[in-house]
Amino acid sequence: MTRVGWEVESAVKALSKKDCVAALDLLAEAYPQAACALNYHSLFELITAVVLSAQTTDKSVNLVTPELFARYPGAAEMADADETELEDILRRIGMYRTKAKNIRLMAQALRDEHGGEPPDSFDELVKLPGVGRKSANVVLSVGFGHQRIAVDTHVFRIANKVGFCHERDVLKTELALMRQIPENRWTEAHHSLIFHGRNCCFAKKPDCGRCVINGYCMSFGGSNAARS
């Protein structure tokens, strides 16, 4: 997109806070099962699965983690793992070599600095190998119950497509959504937008005809009041 094109798009007003809440209500009704799709049984397994899910589907991660966690159930075991053995287990997911290195180094940091468990702190989480802003927010919301909006590709695409916000990068999108959506619904919004992206608002060919929020979607022509 050209600079002029982006400026024109950015000039479009976002949905009102009231419309954002109304759209979230419809998404919550459509996807009552919306939640973290990664399989885990401990905070260590959660943070490991989240790191593995970068640029990889949750479904693919769930195929490799049973063997991974059976062989390395905690930070102490994974910290001492042979990296080539980790690579063999992770071979079916994207960037498996980098991820094998990251989860081993992360496990070492957890063992040596945090008693083997992920810390309940954003600043400490993002210091861990392989853990960025999105991953830290997922761990804090899913693992510790904090209200967070983790912006992945689905959330970024749909939030800006529908009109929850109009931002050019992930961080600005996260901050804009935090302003638009009540704090007690941040985590819900994250999961609902992801489920909507997986089930209806596809990147290549969105199914706008059966979209439950097409009346609010600015790309579809909804929420004319928000444009005035």
N, C-alpha and C positions, 0 to 999 in steps of 0.2 A: 504494500500500500504506500502511495506517495505521501509526503509530508502534508500536502494540501488536503489529500483525501482523509488522512487521519484527523486533521484539525476539524474538518467538516463533521466527521463521525463523533468526535469528542464534544462538539458543540451541542449535540442532542442531549436533552436533559434526561437524567436517569429516572426510574420509577420513584414515586413518592414512597416514603417509609410505610404509609398505610397500604399501598399497593404491594410492596414487598412482603408485608405480613400476610396479606390476602393470598398472594401467590404461594407463599410457604404453607399456608393452611391447606391449599389444594394439593400440593406435593405431599404433605404429610398424610392426607387422606388416600392418595394414590399409592404411596409407598410406606405403609405402616411398618414394614419389615426392614426399612433402611437402617443399616448399621455397618460396622466394620466387617468386611468380607474375608479378612485374613483369619486363618485358624491358629489359635495359640492357647496356651494353658498357664502362662506365667508372664510377668512383665518382661523378663529376659526374652522369652519367645516372641512376645509382641514387638519389642524394639528390633529384634533381628529380622522378623518378617517384614516390618515396615522398611528397613534398609534394603532388603532384597526386592521390594516392590517398586523401586525407582525405575521408571521406564519399562515396567513389566506388569502384566496383568496379575491381579490378586489370585486368579484361578491358577496361573502358572506357578506362582509362589507356593500355593497350597499343595501342589503336586510334589514339590521337593522338600518341604519342611518336615514331613513325618520322618523320613530317614535322617535328615539333619539333626533333629531334636532327639531322636532315639540314640544317636551316637554321641551327641554333644548336648546334654540336657541343661547345662548351666554355663555361666561365664567361665568358671574355672576349667571346665573340660574343653570348651571351644578356644580358650586362650592358648592352650597347649596343642591344638590340632595341627596336623600337617596341612599346609596350604594346598598342596596338590590333591589331597583327599577331599578337602572342601570343594575344590574346583570340580572334581569328578561328580560330587553330589549335585552341584549347582549347574552343571553343564547345560541343562535344558532351558535356563532362563538367560535373558540378555545381560551382557557385561559380567558374565559369571566370574571371570578372573579378578576383575576389580572388586567385585562384591565379596569374593572369598577372602581377599586381603583385608577389606574393610571390616568384615564381621569378626575376623580374628583379632585385628587391632582394637576394635571396639570392645570385644570381650576382655582383652588384656587391661584396657583402661577401666572397665567396670570392676574387674577383679581387684586391681591395684589401688583404685581411687574411690570406689563407691560400694565396697563390700559385696560386689557381684550383682548388684541390682541397679536398674536405671534410676537416676536421680529425679526427684519431683521439682525440677528447675529448668526453665527454658535455657538460661544462660549456660548451665552445665551440660545440658543435653547436646547443644549445638557444638560443644567442644569435642564431642565424640567422633571418631572416624566414621564417615559415611552418613552422619546425621545432619541434615540441613534444617532450614526453617519449617518446611512442610512436615518432615518426619517428626521433628520435635513437637509440633502442634498435635499431630495424630497421637503420639504417645501420651501427651498431657491430657488430651480429651478422652481417649479410649481407655487408657491405663489408669489415669488418676482422677477422672471425672471433672476436669476443668472445662469451662466453656471456651472453645477455640474454633477458629475457622481455618482449616488446613486447605490451602489452595493448590489442587493438583490440576492436571490438564482439563478434566471434566468441569471442575468448579470454575476455572478461569474462563473457559470457552462459553459455558452456559450463562454465567453471571453477566458477562459482557454482551452476549448475544441477546438475552432476554431484556436486559436493561436494568438489572439490579445496580449496575454501575457501568461506567465507560472508562476503562483504564487500560494503559498500554503494557503493564507488566504485572507480575505475580504479587509483589509486595504492595503496590498501589491498590490492586484489586482486593487483597486481604484487608487493608486498612479501610477501604471504602465500604466493604461489606460489613465491617464492624460498626461503621457509622449508620448504615442503612437498616441493620437487623438488630432487634433487641438482644442483649447479651445472653439472656436465658435460652436463646434459640440458635446460638452460633453453631454448636456441634450438630444439632438437628439439621440446620441449613447445609452444612458440609455434606452430610450423608444423603440428604434428599437430592441435592444437585448432582451428586455422583450417580445415584440410582436413576435419575431422570436422563442423564447422559448415556447410561448403559442400556436403557430400556426404550427410549423414545427420541430424545434429541441427539441423534447420531451425528458425528462430525461430517460425514460425507453426504448423507441423505436423511435429514431429520424428518420424522413422521409428524409433521405439523398438524395434520388433520385430526389426529387423536390426542394431541397434546392437551393436557388438562389446564395448562396456563397460557394457551395461545391468546386468550383474551387480554393478557397483560404483556405478552411478548412484543417488544418494539420491532423486532425483525420480521414478525408475522403481520404487524399492523395493528396490534392491540394497544390498549391503554392510551387512547388518543388524548385523554385528559392530561396525561403526564407530558405530552408534547407541547401543550399550550402554555 
